[in-house]
Amino acid sequence: MRDAVLEVENVTMRFGGIVANRNVSFKVKQGDITALIGPNGAGKTTIFNCITGFYRASEGRIVLQSNGRSCNIGDLITKPIVGGSHLVTRAGIARTFQNIRLFKEMSVVENLLIAQHLATTNNLLSGIFKTPRFRRTEVEAIDRAYYWLGQMNLLEDANRLAGQLPYGRQRRLEIARAMCTSPKLICLDEPAAGLNPSETRELSQVIRRLRSDHDLTVLVIEHDMGLVMSIADHIVVLDHGEVISDGTPSEVANDPAVIAAYLGVSEEEVTA
Ligand SMILES: Nc1ncnc2c1ncn2[C@@H]1O[C@H](COP(=O)(O)OP(=O)(O)OP(=O)(O)O)[C@@H](O)[C@H]1O
């Protein structure tokens, strides 16, 4: 049986009086494509923000297994002085956003180089003196950027401004940018939002290839059920901030609690 690369344990997230997530627990297994689904406002993005270190969970633990070590996400972001979500990226979690967040006035390749600067340990002095290590990491960063442009079929766009790319290409560039940090786990927040059917099919191939060719584990929030059912090995369903179902796609699709949540009726009405 494969190990879990990520364990979310009893996570509760409050914003003042609003409880966005309550006692959420699930595991993401190494090499799986896990989908997080649920109606609008179910708490999916909030749990993503806790996993990727943008929020500190009010209660509970999130643990990533990385290079034989257990990394507690809460500890990484609250580490004195140096703590922050960049340490989560360094530990091996990368993400994309529901609303594309590229540097639109920069070129495509510059977007990929900036992402890698966050993940490297070069400091100001090595930059000023252009040490051999600094030069080597710069060359590696450029090589990695072009490698991922190739993988995402974006090589011809390398020197265009990111904001000028068609929407579907911007989505692929976001994935390339996340992959440039060499993650173990990539978290994709609604990657198919705004894509047409042929772009969505291309995206599902890209996600499958990431897993099969790059030893990657994928956690994806998605509303497009066609995409979810075609790529996911494992689905976790949230409703009103809580996990209401967790299993294989067929288990979840036949779960009365899930059908009720999506139809907005009670579970008894579904089973009646
Ligand atoms: N920063 C915040 N401050 C206050 N309330 C918030 C904040 N972020 C989210 N919420 C609330 O938490 C709940 C869960 O929101 P969240 O965005 O996580 O849901 P979601 O499942 O991602 O929704 P969608 O599918 O519409 O993106 C909602 O009631 C939302 O209004």
The ligand as a Tripos MOL2 file, in Angstrom:
@<TRIPOS>MOLECULE
LIG
   31    33     1     0     0
SMALL
NO_CHARGES

@<TRIPOS>ATOM
      1 N1        -10.8460   35.4670    4.2970 N.pl3     1 LIG1
      2 C1        -12.0900   35.1500    4.6810 C.ar      1 LIG1
      3 N2        -12.7620   35.8690    5.6020 N.ar      1 LIG1
      4 C2        -14.0120   35.5280    5.9890 C.ar      1 LIG1
      5 N3        -14.6970   34.4830    5.4840 N.ar      1 LIG1
      6 C3        -14.0930   33.7280    4.5480 C.ar      1 LIG1
      7 C4        -12.7660   34.0280    4.0900 C.ar      1 LIG1
      8 N4        -12.4260   33.0920    3.1590 N.ar      1 LIG1
      9 C5        -13.4870   32.2680    3.0350 C.ar      1 LIG1
     10 N5        -14.4760   32.6540    3.8690 N.ar      1 LIG1
     11 C6        -15.7860   31.9970    4.0400 C.3       1 LIG1
     12 O1        -15.5350   30.6180    4.2830 O.3       1 LIG1
     13 C7        -16.4740   29.8050    3.5940 C.3       1 LIG1
     14 C8        -15.7430   28.8440    2.6670 C.3       1 LIG1
     15 O2        -15.1800   29.5810    1.5740 O.3       1 LIG1
     16 P1        -14.2110   28.9250    0.4840 P.3       1 LIG1
     17 O3        -13.7840   30.0210   -0.4370 O.co2     1 LIG1
     18 O4        -13.1500   28.1420    1.1570 O.co2     1 LIG1
     19 O5        -15.2140   27.9290   -0.2540 O.3       1 LIG1
     20 P2        -15.0290   27.1700   -1.6430 P.3       1 LIG1
     21 O6        -15.5460   25.7920   -1.4200 O.co2     1 LIG1
     22 O7        -13.6370   27.3010   -2.1190 O.co2     1 LIG1
     23 O8        -16.0260   27.9770   -2.5710 O.3       1 LIG1
     24 P3        -16.0050   28.1880   -4.1860 P.3       1 LIG1
     25 O9        -16.2680   26.8370   -4.7920 O.co2     1 LIG1
     26 O10       -17.1500   29.1310   -4.3960 O.co2     1 LIG1
     27 O11       -14.6740   28.7480   -4.5430 O.co2     1 LIG1
     28 C9        -17.4200   30.7400    2.8660 C.3       1 LIG1
     29 O12       -18.5350   30.9510    3.6870 O.3       1 LIG1
     30 C10       -16.6170   32.0260    2.7420 C.3       1 LIG1
     31 O13       -17.4460   33.1460    2.7040 O.3       1 LIG1
@<TRIPOS>BOND
     1     1     2 1
     2     2     3 ar
     3     2     7 ar
     4     3     4 ar
     5     4     5 ar
     6     5     6 ar
     7     6     7 ar
     8     6    10 ar
     9     7     8 ar
    10     8     9 ar
    11     9    10 ar
    12    10    11 1
    13    11    12 1
    14    11    30 1
    15    12    13 1
    16    13    14 1
    17    13    28 1
    18    14    15 1
    19    15    16 1
    20    16    17 2
    21    16    18 1
    22    16    19 1
    23    19    20 1
    24    20    21 2
    25    20    22 1
    26    20    23 1
    27    23    24 1
    28    24    25 2
    29    24    26 1
    30    24    27 1
    31    28    29 1
    32    28    30 1
    33    30    31 1
@<TRIPOS>SUBSTRUCTURE
     1 LIG1         1 GROUP 0 **** ****
